[in-house]
Amino acid sequence: MQTTRTPSFHYRLGLNQPVGSPTQRRLSEMADAIGEETDGAFRLEVFPESRLGPDPKMLADMRSGELEFFVAGATLGELAPTSALPLLPFAFADSKAMFAALDGALGDRIRDELAQHGIHAFRHAWQNGFHHLTTAERPIRTAADLAGVKIRSPGGEIARDFFAAFGAEAGYVPFNQMYEALKQRRFDGQSDPLGVVLSLKLYEVQSHLSLTRHWWSGFTLLANAAAWAALPAEIKPVVERNAEKFALLQRQDTEAINADGAAELSRRGMNVVTADIESFRARLGPLYSSWREKAGLEAWRLLETYTGGIG
């Protein structure tokens, strides 16, 4: 049990994931372990479900120092352009290849870019998984079925460009408002991993699941650089060791949930179809060309050391 000693450092961590999700659960376990190992000198208080505000606000507060720790999803592209590249559609075959990149040289480049903006990024990314499409009225079987469809996406330029390539519109609402937005039919569907569909009970407001694996997403544990630098030398290794330990456990948890996700969602009443992936790939040439130019040759070649040729 964590000691009740008054902490020398009391930091807050904000994230958008729901209570009971592997991310929230493992982060809370991480915070408890850090408190115990530092004999209560460092208390990290976890605030899930966007209780400290939507992601853009939490990111801004973390950069300003009002919030010390933040778990970011697809919100870092403007600060670290390379962070958008892992979201390229159909770039990575599986999570193993993705984590090799993010724990390695591609991740190092992203972390260096974030450091230039006063952000300390921890090395080991957390799992969200490969995205699929859910819809309310009809399933997405081919790329042509996306024409005119409004999709709630995680935000960012790649998501916008991806859906625009098929005549669809990408929109955004904060994670904790997605269920209600879909229930009110403000969107026709959404893009997320299967574990998210389950945890948010989106099967209650979406009838169809189209298995697409169109891109991967994950989470990055971040700290305000000044707040991180203020921690004593004996506390930092404790935080880093536990950040790695619980990130690896969370990856296993989420991978297992996603692996059984389609079957579970079918049991809960969703119509599950396997989409024609090649119909999507065939129309992405201009997107890949555009992002190759945006990223620059060096970053693109670094990405392709992990993915092989793209496009």
ABEGO torsion letter per residue (X at the ends): XBBABBBABBBBBBBABBBGBAAAAAAAAAAAAAAAAAGGABBBBBBBGGAAEBAAAAAAAAAAGABABBBBBBAAAAABAAAAAAABBGABABAAAAAAAAABAAAAAAAAAAAAAGBBBBABBBBAEBBBBBBAABBBABAAAABGBBBBBAEEAAAAAAAAAAGBBBBBBBAAAAAAAAAAGABABBBBBAAAAAAAGAAAABABBBBAGABBBBBBBBBBAAAAAABBAAAAAAAAAAAAAAAAAAAAAAAAAAAAAAAAAAAAGBBBBBBBAAAAAAAAAAAAAAAAAAAEAAAAAAAAAAAEBBX
